[in-house]
Amino acid sequence: MTHSDNPLVYSTDTGRIKSEAVPNERPKGDGIVRIQRQVAGRKGKGVCVITGLDLNDTDLNKLAAELKKRCGCGGSVKDGVIEIQGDKRDLLKELLEAKGFKVKLAGG
C-alpha cells in the first residue's frame, strides 16, 4: 500500500496532520455582515465579533484598524473575523452601513 492510497491523518508521534490538498479557504458569506457580542471564553470581557465580510486579508486588516480607531478601543483579526473589544455594536453598525455594507445585529 502506498502513501497516496492511505493518506495519514493522525500520527502518535506528531499528532494531527493537515492535508495539503484542502486549501484553508474562508466560507463565502450571504452578503450580510453580522455583528455579535460574545463574552464566553473571554474571562467576562465582552467583544463584538464581525462576520460575513467578503474581503481579502489586506482589506480586512485596514477595515479593522479603521473601526478600532473610530471606536477608540482595541481588537484583532482572526480567521477572517474582526473582533472589537467592548460592546460597540450600534456604533459598528453605523460605521459599516456608511461604508455600504448590509448589517444585522446577531445574538443577544
N, C-alpha and C positions, 0 to 999 in steps of 0.2 A: 504494500500500500504506500503510495507516495504522499508527500506533504500536501499536494494540491487536492488529492482525493478526500482527505480528512483534515479540514482546517482546524487548527488548535485554537480554542477559545479560552482555556484556563490551564495554567501550569502551577504545580505546587511550589516550584522554585521562584517564579516571578509573579504569580498572581494572574489577574485578568489580562488578557492580551487583546488589544483592539485590532479589528480587521482593517487593512488598508484599502480594501475595496469599497467600503462605505464612507463617503465623504461626510464630514461634520457640517451639515447644512442646516440653516435655520428654517423652520416651517414658515410657509407663506401665510400672511395674515389675511383677514377678510376685508381689509380696508378700514377697519375701525380700531382706533387707538384706545386702549383701556387703561385707566388709572385705578389702582387698587391699593388700599392701605394694609400693610402687613405688620404684625407685631411678633408672631410666633417665631421662636428660634433666634430672637434678636435681643434677648435679655430685657424685655419690656420696652425697648426703644422702637418706636414706630417709624416705618419708612413708606414712601409712596413708590409703588412699582409700576412702571410704564411699559406695557407690552403692545405688540401689534404694529410696531414701526418697521416698515419695509425699507430700511436704509442700509447702506454698506457701513462697515466699521468706522471709517473716517468721518462720515456724516453723522453717525450715531454719537461719536465722541464729541464732535463740535456742538451738536444739539444738547447733549448732556452738560457740557461746560457752560453753555448759554443759560440753560434752565437753572443750574446751580447758582450762577451769578445773579440772575434775576430774583431767585428765591432767597438768596443770602444764606445758603446752607451747603452742606457737603453732600456727596453722593458718589455713585460709581456706575460703570457699565459692565455687566456680566452676561455673557452668552446672549447678546442681542437684546437685553433688557436693561432699562435705565432705572436705577434706584436713587431716590432723592430722600434725604433724611428729613424727618418731621412730617406732620400732617399738613401738606400744602396742596391738597387735591384741587380746590377751587381755583387757586392761582395757576397751577399747572394746566388745568383745563382751559382757562382763559388764554394763556400763552400759546398753547398748542393749536387752539382754534384760530388764533390770529395768524398762525403760520399755514393755515389751510388744511389742517388735519380734522377728520371727523372723530370726535372724542366722546367716550362714555365713561362714567364713574361706575366701577365694578365693585362688588363686595359690599361690606358693611361699613 
